[in-house]
Amino acid sequence: MSSAFRVQLSSSRRGAHLARQLAVGRLARHGIARTTPTSFAIGAITAELAANAVTHGRLPGRDFVLTLALSSTTVRVEVLDGRPDLLPPTTANAPSSDALGGRGLLVVDAFADRWGCVVRGTDAKYVWAEVNL
């Protein structure tokens, strides 16, 4: 199995929600049922990366791009946004217990086998995560 799916979505809560639905739906089309641990992990990762793109990577008039790539051994999620100047931390650290946010990368770190961030030129970055099949 080798397949890639790419879609541009609005930098909004609706776009982030749709990203998760599309990722889980695409996995189902490739035989990875919505009830499997892999589908759950990819859904959670996609939701967090898309939410981060909308919250921290949003520029007026710019969308974000979701890419889902499947191979025989790995599912890779990439979310591209327009803010290469705002990079995620290199490690997921727990926020203070009274913080209202800041736990998204902990979710990504818990479900992904690998994750990171790559700057593309001067106007974009993508945050990626991989889950082994």
N, CA, C and O atoms as CSV, one atom per row, in Angstrom:
chain,resi,resn,atom,element,x,y,z
A,1,MET,N,N,0.852,-1.168,0.000
A,1,MET,CA,C,0.000,0.000,0.000
A,1,MET,C,C,0.898,1.231,0.000
A,1,MET,O,O,1.773,1.373,0.854
A,2,SER,N,N,0.677,2.103,-0.948
A,2,SER,CA,C,1.364,3.381,-0.970
A,2,SER,C,C,0.397,4.402,-1.536
A,2,SER,O,O,-0.029,4.302,-2.687
A,3,SER,N,N,0.057,5.376,-0.724
A,3,SER,CA,C,-0.951,6.329,-1.141
A,3,SER,C,C,-0.717,7.647,-0.432
A,3,SER,O,O,-0.237,7.675,0.701
A,4,ALA,N,N,-1.061,8.746,-1.105
A,4,ALA,CA,C,-0.971,10.064,-0.481
A,4,ALA,C,C,-2.250,10.831,-0.761
A,4,ALA,O,O,-2.849,10.705,-1.829
A,5,PHE,N,N,-2.653,11.619,0.204
A,5,PHE,CA,C,-3.853,12.441,0.134
A,5,PHE,C,C,-3.459,13.822,0.603
A,5,PHE,O,O,-2.803,13.966,1.635
A,6,ARG,N,N,-3.854,14.846,-0.146
A,6,ARG,CA,C,-3.505,16.223,0.206
A,6,ARG,C,C,-4.729,17.099,-0.016
A,6,ARG,O,O,-5.401,16.998,-1.042
A,7,VAL,N,N,-5.015,17.974,0.971
A,7,VAL,CA,C,-6.171,18.856,0.864
A,7,VAL,C,C,-5.861,20.180,1.560
A,7,VAL,O,O,-5.211,20.213,2.604
A,8,GLN,N,N,-6.332,21.250,0.970
A,8,GLN,CA,C,-6.213,22.582,1.554
A,8,GLN,C,C,-7.504,22.887,2.304
A,8,GLN,O,O,-8.598,22.705,1.770
A,9,LEU,N,N,-7.371,23.352,3.541
A,9,LEU,CA,C,-8.526,23.603,4.400
A,9,LEU,C,C,-8.450,25.006,4.996
A,9,LEU,O,O,-7.366,25.564,5.168
A,10,SER,N,N,-9.613,25.561,5.304
A,10,SER,CA,C,-9.643,26.899,5.885
A,10,SER,C,C,-9.029,26.887,7.285
A,10,SER,O,O,-9.188,25.929,8.041
A,11,SER,N,N,-8.332,27.961,7.608
A,11,SER,CA,C,-7.725,28.091,8.933
A,11,SER,C,C,-8.789,28.524,9.936
A,11,SER,O,O,-8.829,29.665,10.395
A,12,SER,N,N,-9.649,27.556,10.251
A,12,SER,CA,C,-10.761,27.804,11.161
A,12,SER,C,C,-10.991,26.544,11.987
A,12,SER,O,O,-10.435,25.487,11.690
A,13,ARG,N,N,-11.809,26.665,13.018
A,13,ARG,CA,C,-12.143,25.481,13.818
A,13,ARG,C,C,-12.816,24.426,12.947
A,13,ARG,O,O,-12.579,23.229,13.111
A,14,ARG,N,N,-13.647,24.876,12.030
A,14,ARG,CA,C,-14.319,23.947,11.119
A,14,ARG,C,C,-13.302,23.212,10.242
A,14,ARG,O,O,-13.424,22.008,10.021
A,15,GLY,N,N,-12.303,23.937,9.745
A,15,GLY,CA,C,-11.253,23.316,8.938
A,15,GLY,C,C,-10.469,22.283,9.723
A,15,GLY,O,O,-10.139,21.219,9.199
A,16,ALA,N,N,-10.168,22.594,10.986
A,16,ALA,CA,C,-9.436,21.652,11.834
A,16,ALA,C,C,-10.270,20.399,12.102
A,16,ALA,O,O,-9.747,19.285,12.091
A,17,HIS,N,N,-11.556,20.586,12.341
A,17,HIS,CA,C,-12.448,19.447,12.570
A,17,HIS,C,C,-12.550,18.584,11.307
A,17,HIS,O,O,-12.523,17.355,11.382
A,18,LEU,N,N,-12.663,19.220,10.184
A,18,LEU,CA,C,-12.750,18.503,8.914
A,18,LEU,C,C,-11.467,17.725,8.623
A,18,LEU,O,O,-11.522,16.636,8.051
A,19,ALA,N,N,-10.325,18.267,9.006
A,19,ALA,CA,C,-9.047,17.576,8.799
A,19,ALA,C,C,-9.052,16.205,9.458
A,19,ALA,O,O,-8.648,15.214,8.850
A,20,ARG,N,N,-9.509,16.153,10.697
A,20,ARG,CA,C,-9.571,14.877,11.414
A,20,ARG,C,C,-10.513,13.908,10.712
A,20,ARG,O,O,-10.171,12.743,10.511
A,21,GLN,N,N,-11.690,14.385,10.343
A,21,GLN,CA,C,-12.663,13.517,9.671
A,21,GLN,C,C,-12.100,12.971,8.361
A,21,GLN,O,O,-12.265,11.790,8.056
A,22,LEU,N,N,-11.442,13.821,7.596
A,22,LEU,CA,C,-10.878,13.386,6.313
A,22,LEU,C,C,-9.769,12.359,6.511
A,22,LEU,O,O,-9.686,11.385,5.762
A,23,ALA,N,N,-8.922,12.568,7.508
A,23,ALA,CA,C,-7.819,11.628,7.754
A,23,ALA,C,C,-8.354,10.251,8.141
A,23,ALA,O,O,-7.907,9.239,7.600
A,24,VAL,N,N,-9.294,10.206,9.062
A,24,VAL,CA,C,-9.859,8.930,9.508
A,24,VAL,C,C,-10.628,8.264,8.365
A,24,VAL,O,O,-10.569,7.045,8.200
A,25,GLY,N,N,-11.345,9.060,7.584
A,25,GLY,CA,C,-12.064,8.520,6.434
A,25,GLY,C,C,-11.130,7.938,5.388
A,25,GLY,O,O,-11.418,6.892,4.805
A,26,ARG,N,N,-10.013,8.611,5.149
A,26,ARG,CA,C,-9.033,8.121,4.175
A,26,ARG,C,C,-8.429,6.803,4.637
A,26,ARG,O,O,-8.225,5.899,3.827
A,27,LEU,N,N,-8.144,6.685,5.918
A,27,LEU,CA,C,-7.626,5.416,6.444
A,27,LEU,C,C,-8.640,4.299,6.238
A,27,LEU,O,O,-8.277,3.185,5.860
A,28,ALA,N,N,-9.909,4.597,6.487
A,28,ALA,CA,C,-10.954,3.585,6.313
A,28,ALA,C,C,-11.005,3.101,4.873
A,28,ALA,O,O,-11.210,1.913,4.625
A,29,ARG,N,N,-10.821,4.005,3.925
A,29,ARG,CA,C,-10.796,3.608,2.505
A,29,ARG,C,C,-9.656,2.656,2.184
A,29,ARG,O,O,-9.721,1.900,1.216
A,30,HIS,N,N,-8.615,2.698,3.000
A,30,HIS,CA,C,-7.464,1.826,2.786
A,30,HIS,C,C,-7.458,0.637,3.736
A,30,HIS,O,O,-6.425,-0.004,3.931
A,31,GLY,N,N,-8.618,0.344,4.327
A,31,GLY,CA,C,-8.752,-0.864,5.128
A,31,GLY,C,C,-8.376,-0.720,6.590
A,31,GLY,O,O,-8.301,-1.720,7.304
A,32,ILE,N,N,-8.136,0.507,7.058
A,32,ILE,CA,C,-7.822,0.716,8.473
A,32,ILE,C,C,-9.095,1.265,9.122
A,32,ILE,O,O,-9.383,2.459,9.038
A,33,ALA,N,N,-9.842,0.383,9.763
A,33,ALA,CA,C,-11.158,0.727,10.309
A,33,ALA,C,C,-11.065,1.826,11.359
A,33,ALA,O,O,-10.057,1.978,12.049
A,34,ARG,N,N,-12.148,2.585,11.454
A,34,ARG,CA,C,-12.219,3.706,12.399
A,34,ARG,C,C,-12.065,3.262,13.852
A,34,ARG,O,O,-11.709,4.073,14.707
A,35,THR,N,N,-12.324,2.001,14.140
A,35,THR,CA,C,-12.267,1.487,15.510
A,35,THR,C,C,-10.888,0.970,15.902
A,35,THR,O,O,-10.710,0.517,17.032
A,36,THR,N,N,-9.911,1.023,15.006
A,36,THR,CA,C,-8.584,0.498,15.307
A,36,THR,C,C,-7.738,1.514,16.066
A,36,THR,O,O,-7.974,2.718,15.962
A,37,PRO,N,N,-6.756,1.042,16.827
A,37,PRO,CA,C,-5.845,1.963,17.512
A,37,PRO,C,C,-5.114,2.905,16.541
A,37,PRO,O,O,-4.872,4.067,16.871
A,38,THR,N,N,-4.766,2.411,15.358
A,38,THR,CA,C,-4.079,3.266,14.376
A,38,THR,C,C,-4.974,4.410,13.947
A,38,THR,O,O,-4.523,5.554,13.893
A,39,SER,N,N,-6.221,4.133,13.644
A,39,SER,CA,C,-7.145,5.181,13.232
A,39,SER,C,C,-7.365,6.187,14.360
A,39,SER,O,O,-7.401,7.394,14.123
A,40,PHE,N,N,-7.513,5.686,15.584
A,40,PHE,CA,C,-7.688,6.580,16.724
A,40,PHE,C,C,-6.474,7.492,16.883
A,40,PHE,O,O,-6.618,8.695,17.098
A,41,ALA,N,N,-5.271,6.909,16.776
A,41,ALA,CA,C,-4.037,7.687,16.928
A,41,ALA,C,C,-3.922,8.756,15.841
A,41,ALA,O,O,-3.616,9.912,16.133
A,42,ILE,N,N,-4.167,8.369,14.593
A,42,ILE,CA,C,-4.069,9.333,13.490
A,42,ILE,C,C,-5.128,10.416,13.629
A,42,ILE,O,O,-4.862,11.580,13.330
A,43,GLY,N,N,-6.316,10.055,14.075
A,43,GLY,CA,C,-7.358,11.049,14.309
A,43,GLY,C,C,-6.943,12.067,15.364
A,43,GLY,O,O,-7.113,13.272,15.173
A,44,ALA,N,N,-6.401,11.586,16.468
A,44,ALA,CA,C,-5.973,12.482,17.549
A,44,ALA,C,C,-4.807,13.360,17.103
A,44,ALA,O,O,-4.788,14.559,17.384
A,45,ILE,N,N,-3.846,12.776,16.418
A,45,ILE,CA,C,-2.688,13.539,15.930
A,45,ILE,C,C,-3.135,14.610,14.945
A,45,ILE,O,O,-2.735,15.770,15.053
A,46,THR,N,N,-3.959,14.219,13.992
A,46,THR,CA,C,-4.435,15.176,12.984
A,46,THR,C,C,-5.202,16.310,13.641
A,46,THR,O,O,-5.012,17.473,13.285
A,47,ALA,N,N,-6.061,15.989,14.590
A,47,ALA,CA,C,-6.831,17.019,15.287
A,47,ALA,C,C,-5.912,18.018,15.979
A,47,ALA,O,O,-6.139,19.225,15.899
A,48,GLU,N,N,-4.893,17.535,16.649
A,48,GLU,CA,C,-3.974,18.428,17.371
A,48,GLU,C,C,-3.124,19.264,16.424
A,48,GLU,O,O,-2.966,20.467,16.634
A,49,LEU,N,N,-2.572,18.639,15.380
A,49,LEU,CA,C,-1.737,19.400,14.450
A,49,LEU,C,C,-2.558,20.446,13.699
A,49,LEU,O,O,-2.092,21.563,13.474
A,50,ALA,N,N,-3.779,20.082,13.313
A,50,ALA,CA,C,-4.645,21.044,12.621
A,50,ALA,C,C,-5.054,22.172,13.565
A,50,ALA,O,O,-5.057,23.337,13.167
A,51,ALA,N,N,-5.397,21.845,14.802
A,51,ALA,CA,C,-5.758,22.880,15.777
A,51,ALA,C,C,-4.584,23.824,16.019
A,51,ALA,O,O,-4.772,25.035,16.137
A,52,ASN,N,N,-3.389,23.280,16.091
A,52,ASN,CA,C,-2.210,24.131,16.261
A,52,ASN,C,C,-1.993,25.032,15.051
A,52,ASN,O,O,-1.627,26.197,15.205
A,53,ALA,N,N,-2.214,24.506,13.853
A,53,ALA,CA,C,-2.068,25.324,12.646
A,53,ALA,C,C,-3.060,26.470,12.644
A,53,ALA,O,O,-2.726,27.589,12.256
A,54,VAL,N,N,-4.276,26.191,13.075
A,54,VAL,CA,C,-5.329,27.215,13.120
A,54,VAL,C,C,-5.051,28.232,14.228
A,54,VAL,O,O,-5.256,29.431,14.040
A,55,THR,N,N,-4.590,27.757,15.370
A,55,THR,CA,C,-4.374,28.629,16.520
A,55,THR,C,C,-3.065,29.413,16.433
A,55,THR,O,O,-3.039,30.616,16.692
A,56,HIS,N,N,-1.979,28.727,16.067
A,56,HIS,CA,C,-0.658,29.349,16.120
A,56,HIS,C,C,-0.054,29.646,14.749
A,56,HIS,O,O,0.873,30.450,14.646
A,57,GLY,N,N,-0.559,29.019,13.713
A,57,GLY,CA,C,0.044,29.179,12.394
A,57,GLY,C,C,-0.794,29.959,11.406
A,57,GLY,O,O,-0.473,30.027,10.219
A,58,ARG,N,N,-1.851,30.537,11.892
A,58,ARG,CA,C,-2.814,31.205,11.010
A,58,ARG,C,C,-2.346,32.595,10.621
A,58,ARG,O,O,-1.870,33.375,11.446
A,59,LEU,N,N,-2.497,32.876,9.346
A,59,LEU,CA,C,-2.311,34.220,8.815
A,59,LEU,C,C,-3.595,34.593,8.086
A,59,LEU,O,O,-4.192,33.742,7.426
A,60,PRO,N,N,-4.031,35.838,8.190
A,60,PRO,CA,C,-5.267,36.239,7.487
A,60,PRO,C,C,-5.189,35.899,5.996
A,60,PRO,O,O,-4.214,36.219,5.315
A,61,GLY,N,N,-6.237,35.249,5.517
A,61,GLY,CA,C,-6.302,34.899,4.106
A,61,GLY,C,C,-5.510,33.676,3.696
A,61,GLY,O,O,-5.485,33.334,2.514
A,62,ARG,N,N,-4.857,33.003,4.642
A,62,ARG,CA,C,-4.060,31.814,4.322
A,62,ARG,C,C,-4.694,30.585,4.940
A,62,ARG,O,O,-5.115,30.616,6.096
A,63,ASP,N,N,-4.764,29.513,4.189
A,63,ASP,CA,C,-5.288,28.245,4.650
A,63,ASP,C,C,-4.153,27.378,5.177
A,63,ASP,O,O,-2.989,27.776,5.143
A,64,PHE,N,N,-4.497,26.196,5.663
A,64,PHE,CA,C,-3.480,25.209,5.985
A,64,PHE,C,C,-3.691,24.002,5.083
A,64,PHE,O,O,-4.763,23.826,4.505
A,65,VAL,N,N,-2.668,23.180,4.970
A,65,VAL,CA,C,-2.721,22.011,4.091
A,65,VAL,C,C,-2.470,20.757,4.918
A,65,VAL,O,O,-1.514,20.679,5.691
A,66,LEU,N,N,-3.348,19.781,4.737
A,66,LEU,CA,C,-3.208,18.474,5.372
A,66,LEU,C,C,-2.736,17.479,4.323
A,66,LEU,O,O,-3.309,17.385,3.238
A,67,THR,N,N,-1.691,16.742,4.655
A,67,THR,CA,C,-1.237,15.638,3.806
A,67,THR,C,C,-1.215,14.377,4.656
A,67,THR,O,O,-0.710,14.374,5.778
A,68,LEU,N,N,-1.766,13.320,4.108
A,68,LEU,CA,C,-1.762,12.017,4.758
A,68,LEU,C,C,-1.114,11.047,3.784
A,68,LEU,O,O,-1.594,10.879,2.663
A,69,ALA,N,N,-0.034,10.411,4.201
A,69,ALA,CA,C,0.675,9.465,3.339
A,69,ALA,C,C,0.702,8.101,4.016
A,69,ALA,O,O,1.073,7.973,5.183
A,70,LEU,N,N,0.303,7.093,3.262
A,70,LEU,CA,C,0.283,5.728,3.771
A,70,LEU,C,C,1.270,4.884,2.986
A,70,LEU,O,O,1.314,4.936,1.757
A,71,SER,N,N,2.060,4.108,3.710
A,71,SER,CA,C,2.914,3.119,3.074
A,71,SER,C,C,2.572,1.771,3.696
A,71,SER,O,O,1.640,1.673,4.494
A,72,SER,N,N,3.306,0.755,3.341
A,72,SER,CA,C,3.021,-0.565,3.906
A,72,SER,C,C,3.403,-0.648,5.383
A,72,SER,O,O,2.986,-1.575,6.077
A,73,THR,N,N,4.191,0.308,5.869
A,73,THR,CA,C,4.658,0.244,7.249
A,73,THR,C,C,4.310,1.458,8.110
A,73,THR,O,O,4.422,1.400,9.334
A,74,THR,N,N,3.885,2.563,7.474
A,74,THR,CA,C,3.748,3.826,8.207
A,74,THR,C,C,2.579,4.653,7.687
A,74,THR,O,O,2.253,4.622,6.501
A,75,VAL,N,N,1.956,5.394,8.601
A,75,VAL,CA,C,1.025,6.461,8.238
A,75,VAL,C,C,1.688,7.764,8.678
A,75,VAL,O,O,2.107,7.901,9.827
A,76,ARG,N,N,1.777,8.712,7.757
A,76,ARG,CA,C,2.403,10.011,8.052
A,76,ARG,C,C,1.379,11.121,7.856
A,76,ARG,O,O,0.702,11.188,6.830
A,77,VAL,N,N,1.278,11.986,8.854
A,77,VAL,CA,C,0.414,13.161,8.803
A,77,VAL,C,C,1.325,14.382,8.740
A,77,VAL,O,O,2.276,14.498,9.513
A,78,GLU,N,N,1.026,15.293,7.811
A,78,GLU,CA,C,1.735,16.565,7.754
A,78,GLU,C,C,0.703,17.683,7.711
A,78,GLU,O,O,-0.303,17.587,7.008
A,79,VAL,N,N,0.959,18.736,8.464
A,79,VAL,CA,C,0.107,19.919,8.424
A,79,VAL,C,C,1.013,21.114,8.137
A,79,VAL,O,O,1.934,21.415,8.896
A,80,LEU,N,N,0.728,21.781,7.030
A,80,LEU,CA,C,1.520,22.917,6.568
A,80,LEU,C,C,0.759,24.207,6.877
A,80,LEU,O,O,-0.431,24.325,6.584
A,81,ASP,N,N,1.462,25.169,7.472
A,81,ASP,CA,C,0.844,26.474,7.716
A,81,ASP,C,C,1.812,27.579,7.299
A,81,ASP,O,O,2.944,27.306,6.899
A,82,GLY,N,N,1.366,28.803,7.395
A,82,GLY,CA,C,2.127,29.933,6.885
A,82,GLY,C,C,2.971,30.674,7.895
A,82,GLY,O,O,3.335,31.825,7.652
A,83,ARG,N,N,3.297,30.062,9.021
A,83,ARG,CA,C,4.057,30.754,10.059
A,83,ARG,C,C,5.356,30.024,10.399
A,83,ARG,O,O,5.434,29.377,11.443
A,84,PRO,N,N,6.381,30.113,9.540
A,84,PRO,CA,C,7.646,29.456,9.864
A,84,PRO,C,C,8.379,30.126,11.023
A,84,PRO,O,O,9.339,29.574,11.559
A,85,ASP,N,N,7.924,31.315,11.405
A,85,ASP,CA,C,8.540,32.016,12.530
A,85,ASP,C,C,8.049,31.501,13.879
A,85,ASP,O,O,8.653,31.807,14.907
A,86,LEU,N,N,6.970,30.730,13.895
A,86,LEU,CA,C,6.436,30.161,15.137
A,86,LEU,C,C,6.576,28.647,15.108
A,86,LEU,O,O,5.686,27.938,14.640
A,87,LEU,N,N,7.689,28.168,15.604
A,87,LEU,CA,C,7.965,26.737,15.594
A,87,LEU,C,C,7.514,26.099,16.896
A,87,LEU,O,O,7.588,26.721,17.956
A,88,PRO,N,N,7.048,24.858,16.819
A,88,PRO,CA,C,6.703,24.156,18.067
A,88,PRO,C,C,7.983,23.823,18.819
A,88,PRO,O,O,9.056,23.772,18.217
A,89,PRO,N,N,7.887,23.596,20.116
A,89,PRO,CA,C,9.075,23.173,20.863
A,89,PRO,C,C,9.570,21.829,20.326
A,89,PRO,O,O,8.796,21.058,19.759
A,90,THR,N,N,10.843,21.557,20.506
A,90,THR,CA,C,11.403,20.306,19.986
A,90,THR,C,C,11.024,19.102,20.832
A,90,THR,O,O,11.139,17.964,20.377
A,91,THR,N,N,10.574,19.339,22.056
A,91,THR,CA,C,10.065,18.263,22.898
A,91,THR,C,C,8.735,18.712,23.491
A,91,THR,O,O,8.511,19.901,23.718
A,92,ALA,N,N,7.874,17.758,23.734
A,92,ALA,CA,C,6.567,18.061,24.324
A,92,ALA,C,C,6.712,18.101,25.830
A,92,ALA,O,O,7.024,17.090,26.460
A,93,ASN,N,N,6.487,19.261,26.400
A,93,ASN,CA,C,6.587,19.427,27.850
A,93,ASN,C,C,5.211,19.719,28.428
A,93,ASN,O,O,4.398,20.416,27.821
A,94,ALA,N,N,4.970,19.181,29.596
A,94,ALA,CA,C,3.686,19.412,30.260
A,94,ALA,C,C,3.614,20.856,30.757
A,94,ALA,O,O,4.563,21.358,31.358
A,95,PRO,N,N,2.486,21.519,30.503
A,95,PRO,CA,C,2.314,22.875,31.035
A,95,PRO,C,C,2.005,22.811,32.536
A,95,PRO,O,O,1.819,21.731,33.096
A,96,SER,N,N,1.955,23.962,33.162
A,96,SER,CA,C,1.599,23.985,34.575
A,96,SER,C,C,0.181,23.424,34.748
A,96,SER,O,O,-0.623,23.454,33.817
A,97,SER,N,N,-0.104,22.927,35.912
A,97,SER,CA,C,-1.391,22.259,36.146
A,97,SER,C,C,-2.580,23.206,36.005
A,97,SER,O,O,-3.697,22.744,35.771
A,98,ASP,N,N,-2.374,24.509,36.140
A,98,ASP,CA,C,-3.483,25.451,36.010
A,98,ASP,C,C,-3.577,26.081,34.615
A,98,ASP,O,O,-4.441,26.926,34.376
A,99,ALA,N,N,-2.697,25.677,33.698
A,99,ALA,CA,C,-2.738,26.216,32.337
A,99,ALA,C,C,-3.972,25.703,31.603
A,99,ALA,O,O,-4.363,24.546,31.763
A,100,LEU,N,N,-4.579,26.566,30.803
A,100,LEU,CA,C,-5.777,26.188,30.052
A,100,LEU,C,C,-5.455,25.457,28.756
A,100,LEU,O,O,-6.334,24.807,28.190
A,101,GLY,N,N,-4.238,25.543,28.279
A,101,GLY,CA,C,-3.853,24.890,27.019
A,101,GLY,C,C,-2.430,24.382,27.117
A,101,GLY,O,O,-1.853,24.300,28.202
A,102,GLY,N,N,-1.876,24.044,25.970
A,102,GLY,CA,C,-0.484,23.628,25.930
A,102,GLY,C,C,-0.247,22.138,26.031
A,102,GLY,O,O,0.880,21.705,26.267
A,103,ARG,N,N,-1.299,21.342,25.856
A,103,ARG,CA,C,-1.141,19.897,25.978
A,103,ARG,C,C,-1.205,19.164,24.642
A,103,ARG,O,O,-1.055,17.943,24.597
A,104,GLY,N,N,-1.423,19.892,23.566
A,104,GLY,CA,C,-1.592,19.278,22.256
A,104,GLY,C,C,-0.410,18.444,21.805
A,104,GLY,O,O,-0.587,17.331,21.311
A,105,LEU,N,N,0.802,18.972,21.970
A,105,LEU,CA,C,1.969,18.212,21.550
A,105,LEU,C,C,2.221,17.005,22.437
A,105,LEU,O,O,2.873,16.051,22.012
A,106,LEU,N,N,1.713,17.032,23.669
A,106,LEU,CA,C,1.795,15.837,24.510
A,106,LEU,C,C,0.957,14.713,23.907
A,106,LEU,O,O,1.348,13.547,23.950
A,107,VAL,N,N,-0.193,15.070,23.345
A,107,VAL,CA,C,-1.045,14.083,22.669
A,107,VAL,C,C,-0.314,13.530,21.450
A,107,VAL,O,O,-0.271,12.317,21.243
A,108,VAL,N,N,0.257,14.418,20.647
A,108,VAL,CA,C,1.004,13.987,19.457
A,108,VAL,C,C,2.148,13.076,19.879
A,108,VAL,O,O,2.345,12.012,19.291
A,109,ASP,N,N,2.899,13.484,20.887
A,109,ASP,CA,C,4.042,12.705,21.351
A,109,ASP,C,C,3.613,11.332,21.871
A,109,ASP,O,O,4.329,10.347,21.689
A,110,ALA,N,N,2.450,11.266,22.516
A,110,ALA,CA,C,1.973,9.999,23.074
A,110,ALA,C,C,1.560,9.008,21.982
A,110,ALA,O,O,1.778,7.804,22.124
A,111,PHE,N,N,0.967,9.508,20.895
A,111,PHE,CA,C,0.450,8.622,19.855
A,111,PHE,C,C,1.407,8.371,18.701
A,111,PHE,O,O,1.321,7.335,18.043
A,112,ALA,N,N,2.321,9.305,18.444
A,112,ALA,CA,C,3.215,9.179,17.290
A,112,ALA,C,C,4.460,8.382,17.655
A,112,ALA,O,O,4.942,8.427,18.787
A,113,ASP,N,N,4.963,7.657,16.676
A,113,ASP,CA,C,6.255,6.994,16.863
A,113,ASP,C,C,7.397,7.976,16.638
A,113,ASP,O,O,8.477,7.835,17.211
A,114,ARG,N,N,7.140,8.979,15.791
A,114,ARG,CA,C,8.101,10.043,15.510
A,114,ARG,C,C,7.321,11.290,15.133
A,114,ARG,O,O,6.231,11.191,14.570
A,115,TRP,N,N,7.866,12.470,15.437
A,115,TRP,CA,C,7.247,13.708,14.980
A,115,TRP,C,C,8.304,14.804,14.943
A,115,TRP,O,O,9.346,14.702,15.591
A,116,GLY,N,N,8.024,15.845,14.181
A,116,GLY,CA,C,8.968,16.945,14.080
A,116,GLY,C,C,8.383,18.088,13.276
A,116,GLY,O,O,7.191,18.116,12.970
A,117,CYS,N,N,9.252,19.031,12.940
A,117,CYS,CA,C,8.844,20.226,12.217
A,117,CYS,C,C,9.919,20.586,11.207
A,117,CYS,O,O,11.111,20.481,11.494
A,118,VAL,N,N,9.492,21.013,10.019
A,118,VAL,CA,C,10.411,21.409,8.957
A,118,VAL,C,C,9.957,22.756,8.407
A,118,VAL,O,O,8.781,22.939,8.093
A,119,VAL,N,N,10.892,23.700,8.291
A,119,VAL,CA,C,10.591,24.998,7.688
A,119,VAL,C,C,10.775,24.873,6.190
A,119,VAL,O,O,11.769,24.320,5.718
A,120,ARG,N,N,9.803,25.393,5.441
A,120,ARG,CA,C,9.866,25.410,3.976
A,120,ARG,C,C,9.999,26.853,3.514
A,120,ARG,O,O,9.018,27.597,3.510
A,121,GLY,N,N,11.181,27.243,3.134
A,121,GLY,CA,C,11.388,28.601,2.647
A,121,GLY,C,C,11.128,29.632,3.729
A,121,GLY,O,O,11.350,29.385,4.914
A,122,THR,N,N,10.654,30.791,3.300
A,122,THR,CA,C,10.427,31.893,4.239
A,122,THR,C,C,8.958,32.078,4.593
A,122,THR,O,O,8.610,32.963,5.375
A,123,ASP,N,N,8.088,31.237,4.015
A,123,ASP,CA,C,6.663,31.489,4.238
A,123,ASP,C,C,5.849,30.280,4.669
A,123,ASP,O,O,4.619,30.333,4.633
A,124,ALA,N,N,6.490,29.197,5.074
A,124,ALA,CA,C,5.709,28.030,5.483
A,124,ALA,C,C,6.547,27.071,6.336
A,124,ALA,O,O,7.776,27.041,6.271
A,125,LYS,N,N,5.825,26.300,7.128
A,125,LYS,CA,C,6.436,25.192,7.864
A,125,LYS,C,C,5.440,24.045,7.868
A,125,LYS,O,O,4.237,24.258,7.722
A,126,TYR,N,N,5.938,22.842,8.033
A,126,TYR,CA,C,5.016,21.742,8.263
A,126,TYR,C,C,5.458,20.959,9.485
A,126,TYR,O,O,6.641,20.710,9.719
A,127,VAL,N,N,4.446,20.585,10.249
A,127,VAL,CA,C,4.656,19.733,11.413
A,127,VAL,C,C,4.154,18.360,11.003
A,127,VAL,O,O,3.057,18.230,10.460
A,128,TRP,N,N,4.944,17.354,11.260
A,128,TRP,CA,C,4.619,16.010,10.802
A,128,TRP,C,C,4.663,15.032,11.970
A,128,TRP,O,O,5.299,15.281,12.994
A,129,ALA,N,N,3.977,13.927,11.788
A,129,ALA,CA,C,3.997,12.833,12.761
A,129,ALA,C,C,3.794,11.524,12.016
A,129,ALA,O,O,3.055,11.461,11.033
A,130,GLU,N,N,4.454,10.491,12.490
A,130,GLU,CA,C,4.330,9.163,11.884
A,130,GLU,C,C,3.899,8.130,12.917
A,130,GLU,O,O,4.316,8.157,14.075
A,131,VAL,N,N,3.049,7.219,12.453
A,131,VAL,CA,C,2.598,6.098,13.273
A,131,VAL,C,C,2.927,4.828,12.505
A,131,VAL,O,O,2.542,4.681,11.345
A,132,ASN,N,N,3.640,3.912,13.150
A,132,ASN,CA,C,3.951,2.637,12.518
A,132,ASN,C,C,2.700,1.763,12.474
A,132,ASN,O,O,1.893,1.750,13.404
A,133,LEU,N,N,2.564,1.039,11.377
A,133,LEU,CA,C,1.439,0.105,11.247
A,133,LEU,C,C,1.801,-1.229,11.891
A,133,LEU,O,O,0.989,-2.154,11.890
